[in-house]
């Protein structure tokens, strides 16, 4: 265990500086138009949406927490034999809460899973199930100056909620890096097999 500390104040990477509930029009337009974007599927699809870069190099782990923390973070991400179920559940809960609160979805994209992307959704009128639409872009060619202020603020509040959820995911990951232990366990597995065999001849 490296440390037991609050990481919330050290990784304000995505949380917007302004409150979108009270921001003026220029702040809202700048926030949306200048926000980082990434593909919703692959580069050939060309559809993009609001996104955040969560690659390890972007988290400045070594500078903030030291080389040991950086090495452990890489091991958590890259070790194919490491069971990350507890971390995956914690991150999944954040994404599920975001979808429940906004009606939009969050997903991991990129060849190395280094980006969190905001996805549009649709609800099945018969089953009420929510379906994610990974091929659909959001605000790709939006002309924010012609949006009315209420629509502009509503969109900015959605993206701000997305950024806040991304911030929570980074904080959760760093809490595991700093506080969780990588424990090696040896398990003995008994396997029952069936064989077709001729009887022994006496």
Buried (B, 14 or more C-beta within 10 A) or exposed (E): EBEEEEBBEBBEBBBBEBEBEEBEEEBBBBBBEEBEBBBBBEEEEEBBBBBBBBEBEEBEBBEEBEEBBBEBBEEBBEEEEEEBEEBEEBBEEBBEEBBEEBEBBBBBBBEEEBBBBBBBBEEEEEEEEBEBBBEBBBBEEBEBEEBEEEEBBEBBBBBBBBBBBBBBBBBBBBBBBBEBEEEEEEEEEEEEEEEEEEEEEE
